[in-house]
Amino acid sequence: MIVIIKKKKVIRMALFILAIGMMSLITNYSVSCFNNKQEPFYKGNKENSNHVAITCNVDWGNEYIDTMLKTLKEENVKITFMVTGRWADKYPDILMKIKADGHEIGNHGYKHIDYSKLDYKANYDEIKKSKKIIDNIIKEDTKFFEPPSGSYNDDTVKAAVDLNYIPIKWTLDTIDWKYKDNPDKIVQRIKSKDMEESGIILMHPTKATSQALKSIIETIRNNGYEVGCLSDIFDM
């Protein structure tokens, strides 16, 4: 039996196959960009983002979060709050308040321990446990993971990527855990550092940070950048 296929149909089939091939190529390229990571991103990978992201790591400091949220709202700024699973499990109301204000939520591991000392399974279990708690509370998938204290090994990065996270660290550290009562020191530190596009500034909910936050935002803007969350500086 001879099957006759019209020319237009052949062209449509060829275009369909080509489109599928291109989609597969793009997907594999995008996945490999993250799967081949040996260490977290210290800055965003988006070109011309014109943003500097702020991450606020939360495992304590509840009493200062309201003040920080108030400042962020007044400045019309959305940032990324990286929270531990144990904190989220204990304070889901505060987590939902942060989300209700439009801020991005990320995974900071379940417990604030040294992940560089954990093997692959332990890293995977800690990150996954935290993911389940946080995602269930906010009803969406978290996209970013930051290891507590910035401590990681190859297994930490692999476990994070296997759980579909983009692993991150930071470009500038406020060291606000050290200067908890000295907002001027924090602001001075940020002003003394070179600001770069798609950079990441790390902070925590401390008294000094809540007092210095407005000045930090102004410093970023004075350097010609917008203040944003991690999604503003990463090509997802």
C-alpha positions in Angstrom: 0.0 0.0 0.0 1.3 3.4 -1.0 0.8 6.2 1.5 0.7 9.8 0.0 1.5 12.6 2.4 0.7 16.1 1.4 3.6 18.6 1.2 1.9 21.0 3.8 1.5 18.1 6.2 5.1 17.2 5.9 6.2 20.8 6.6 3.9 20.9 9.7 5.3 17.6 11.0 8.9 18.9 10.4 8.2 22.1 12.2 6.6 20.3 15.1 9.6 17.9 15.5 12.0 20.9 15.3 10.0 22.8 18.0 10.1 19.7 20.3 13.8 19.4 19.7 14.5 23.1 20.5 12.4 22.9 23.7 14.3 19.8 24.8 17.6 21.6 24.1 16.6 24.7 26.0 15.3 22.6 29.0 18.5 20.5 29.1 20.6 23.6 28.9 18.7 25.3 31.7 18.8 22.3 34.0 22.5 21.7 33.3 23.3 25.3 34.3 22.2 24.5 37.8 22.9 20.7 37.9 26.6 21.4 37.1 27.0 23.8 40.0 29.8 23.0 42.4 29.0 25.9 44.8 26.1 28.3 45.5 25.6 31.4 43.4 27.2 34.4 45.2 25.2 36.8 42.9 22.4 36.5 40.4 22.9 35.3 36.8 20.5 37.7 35.1 22.2 40.2 32.8 21.1 43.8 33.0 18.8 43.2 36.0 19.5 46.6 37.4 18.7 45.2 40.8 20.5 44.3 44.0 18.7 41.7 46.1 18.3 41.6 49.9 18.0 38.3 51.7 16.9 38.2 55.4 17.7 34.9 57.1 15.2 34.1 59.8 15.7 31.6 62.6 15.2 34.1 65.4 14.6 37.8 65.8 10.8 37.7 65.6 10.5 41.0 67.6 12.1 43.0 64.8 10.3 41.6 61.8 7.2 43.9 62.1 9.5 47.0 62.1 11.4 45.7 59.0 8.1 44.9 57.2 6.9 48.4 57.9 10.0 50.0 56.4 9.9 47.7 53.4 6.3 48.7 52.8 7.0 52.4 53.1 9.9 52.1 50.6 7.8 49.9 48.3 10.5 47.2 48.4 10.1 43.4 48.2 12.9 41.2 49.4 13.5 37.5 50.0 13.1 36.0 53.5 15.1 32.8 53.9 13.5 30.9 56.8 14.4 27.7 58.5 11.8 24.9 58.6 11.7 24.7 62.4 11.1 28.5 62.6 8.3 28.3 60.0 6.7 25.3 61.8 6.7 27.3 65.0 5.6 30.7 63.6 3.4 30.0 60.6 1.4 33.2 61.3 4.5 35.4 61.0 5.6 33.6 57.8 2.2 34.2 56.3 2.3 37.9 57.3 5.6 38.2 55.4 4.2 36.5 52.4 1.0 38.6 52.6 3.2 41.7 52.2 4.4 40.3 48.9 7.9 39.2 49.9 9.6 36.1 48.5 10.1 33.1 50.7 13.2 30.8 50.5 14.5 27.7 52.3 17.2 28.1 54.9 17.3 24.5 55.9 15.4 22.8 58.7 17.8 23.5 61.5 20.5 26.1 61.8 23.4 23.6 61.8 26.7 23.2 59.8 25.6 21.6 56.5 29.3 21.2 55.4 29.6 18.4 58.0 26.6 16.5 56.6 26.7 13.7 53.9 24.4 13.8 50.9 21.5 12.0 52.6 21.6 14.2 55.7 21.8 17.3 53.5 18.9 16.1 51.4 16.7 15.1 54.4 17.3 18.5 56.1 16.5 20.6 53.1 13.5 18.4 52.1 12.0 18.5 55.6 12.2 22.2 55.6 10.8 22.4 52.0 7.8 20.4 53.0 7.0 22.5 56.0 7.5 25.9 54.3 5.8 25.0 51.0 2.8 23.6 52.8 2.3 26.8 54.8 2.7 29.3 51.9 1.0 27.0 49.4 3.7 27.4 46.7 7.1 26.0 45.8 10.2 27.8 47.3 12.8 28.4 44.6 16.0 29.3 46.5 18.1 27.5 49.2 20.7 29.1 51.3 22.8 27.0 53.8 22.9 28.3 57.4 26.0 30.4 58.0 26.9 29.9 54.4 28.5 26.5 55.3 28.2 23.8 52.6 30.0 21.0 50.8 29.5 19.4 47.4 26.7 17.2 48.8 24.8 20.3 50.1 24.8 21.8 46.6 23.9 18.6 44.9 21.0 17.9 47.4 19.6 21.4 46.9 19.7 21.1 43.1 18.2 17.6 43.2 15.3 19.2 45.1 14.9 21.8 42.3 16.5 24.7 44.3 18.9 27.4 43.1 21.6 27.4 45.9 22.7 30.8 46.9 25.0 32.7 49.3 25.7 36.4 49.2 27.9 39.2 47.8 27.8 41.5 50.8 27.3 40.5 54.4 26.0 43.1 56.8 27.4 41.1 59.7 24.4 42.4 61.7 24.5 39.4 64.0 27.8 41.0 65.3 26.5 44.6 65.3 23.1 43.9 66.8 23.0 47.3 68.6 25.0 49.4 66.1 23.0 50.4 63.1 25.6 53.0 62.1 28.3 50.3 61.8 26.1 48.3 59.5 25.3 51.2 57.2 29.0 52.2 57.2 29.9 48.7 56.2 27.5 48.6 53.3 28.6 52.1 52.1 32.3 51.0 52.2 31.7 48.0 49.9 31.5 48.1 46.1 27.9 47.6 45.0 27.4 45.4 41.9 24.4 44.6 39.7 22.6 41.4 40.7 24.5 41.3 44.0 23.0 39.8 47.1 23.1 41.6 50.5 22.6 39.4 53.6 20.9 40.5 56.7 19.0 39.2 59.7 16.1 40.5 61.9 18.1 42.4 64.5 17.4 45.7 66.3 20.2 47.4 64.4 19.1 46.0 61.1 15.6 47.3 61.6 17.0 50.7 62.3 19.5 50.6 59.4 17.2 49.1 56.8 16.0 52.4 55.3 19.6 53.7 54.9 20.7 50.4 53.3 17.9 50.8 50.7 18.9 54.4 50.1 22.5 53.3 49.6 21.5 50.7 47.0 19.4 53.3 45.2 22.2 55.9 45.3 24.4 53.4 43.5 21.9 53.4 40.7 20.2 50.1 41.4 16.7 49.0 42.4 16.2 46.9 45.5 14.6 43.5 45.0 14.3 39.8 45.8 16.3 36.9 44.4 13.8 36.3 41.6 14.7 39.8 40.3 18.3 38.8 39.7 18.0 35.3 38.5 17.0 33.9 35.1 14.6 31.2 36.2 
